[in-house]
């Protein structure tokens, strides 16, 4: 994973493989998730993707579980400076859509769960045809 690629014109350069965190806090508990994250980063991986909706589909979950697990790992491991953190907004059943205030509120919640000051790459999880681009650009 030595070769880095720039994401658009963002200036953010990452390895071509991104670790998806949708199972963290769902199928993978904190210890297992931390071991996976450590192995990924120690092998040269440098980008982790999650979303506020992960794992709202699981019984007893409300969303944000993956971000909580990644946040705990970042705090415990001290590897924040070695990873690009990517998360998404717009699909959480209790907070659907990409209206401006929804994005702001969801971003603040994601920052809190991740325990970081800056999200490196913040994605719209899906299109929202009811919301014009002027709401989020």
N, C-alpha and C positions, 0 to 999 in steps of 0.2 A: 504494500500500500504506500509505496514511496512517492509515486507520481501524484502531485496535487493538481486539481482542476478548479478554476475560478467559477463561482456561481454567478452567471450573467456578468454584469459589470459592477458587482457589489464590492469587490476587493476581498471577499471571503474565499479562501482557497482551502479545499478539503480533498481527502483521498476519495477515489471513485466509489467506495463502498460506505454506505451510511447504515448504522445499526438502528433498526426499528424497535421501539420500546413498547409496542402495544401489549405485550404479555407481562410486562413488569407490574407487579401488584395484582395480577390476575392468575395466570398459570405459573408464574415464577414469583416466589416470595422475595423478601428483601435480601436474604443471604445468597440465594441463587442469582438474583438479578445483579447484585454487587459483584459476584464472581464473574458473570458474563461481561459486565461493563469493564472490570479490571482487565480481563483477558483481551477484550477488544482493543482497549487503549494501549495496553502493553505490547500488542502485536502491531501497532502502528495506525490503528483506526483513530479517527479524530472528529467524527460527527455522529451525534445521537439524535434521533427523531422521536417525538412523542406528540401527544395532543391532549387537550383538556377533556375530551370525551373518553379516553382510555381509562378505565374499562367499565363504562356506565352500563353496558349490556349484560354484565354478569350479575346474578342475583346478589343482593346486599351491597352492591357498589353504586356509587353516584357519579363517577367520573373524577378525574384528577389523580387516581391511584398511581398511574405510571409516573406522573410528574412528581408526586410525593416520594416515590422510591428513588427516582433519579436524583432528586434534591438531597435525600438522605445520603446517597452514595457520594455526591459531590462534596458534601460537608465532611463525611468520614474519610474519603480518599485524598482530598486535597488536589484533585486533578482538574479543577475547573479551567485552569490555564492551558490544558492539553486538549480540550474538546470544544467543538462548536455545538451549541445547544439549539435545536430546531423544535418548535412546537406549533400547534395549529389551533384555529378557532373556527366556530361556526356550525359544528355538528352536535354539540352537547344537547340532549333532548330538553333540558330545562333552560337552555340559552341558545336556541337556534338562530341562525342568520348572522349577517355581517353588517348590521347597522353600526354606525360610529360608536355609540355609547356601549353597545354590546362588546365590540372589539376592545374598547378601553377597559371595561370591567373584567372581561375574560383575561386580558393581558395582565392586569394587576393580580388576579387570582393565580395565574400561572407563575408569575414572578415569585409570589409568596410560597407556593408549593415547591418550586424548584430551588428556592433559597438563594436566588441570584438577583443582581441588579439590572442585568441586561440579557434579553433573549437575542441570540445572534441572528436567527432567521425565523421570522414569524409568518406562517402560511395561512391562507384561507383554505379550510379543509374541503370546501366544495363551493360551487357556484350558488349564488342566491339571486335568482332572476327578479325577485321583488325589490332588490336593493340596487340602486344606481351606483356606478363607480365613484361618483362624487362623494359618497358616504365614506369611502375607505382609501381614497388616494390623496 
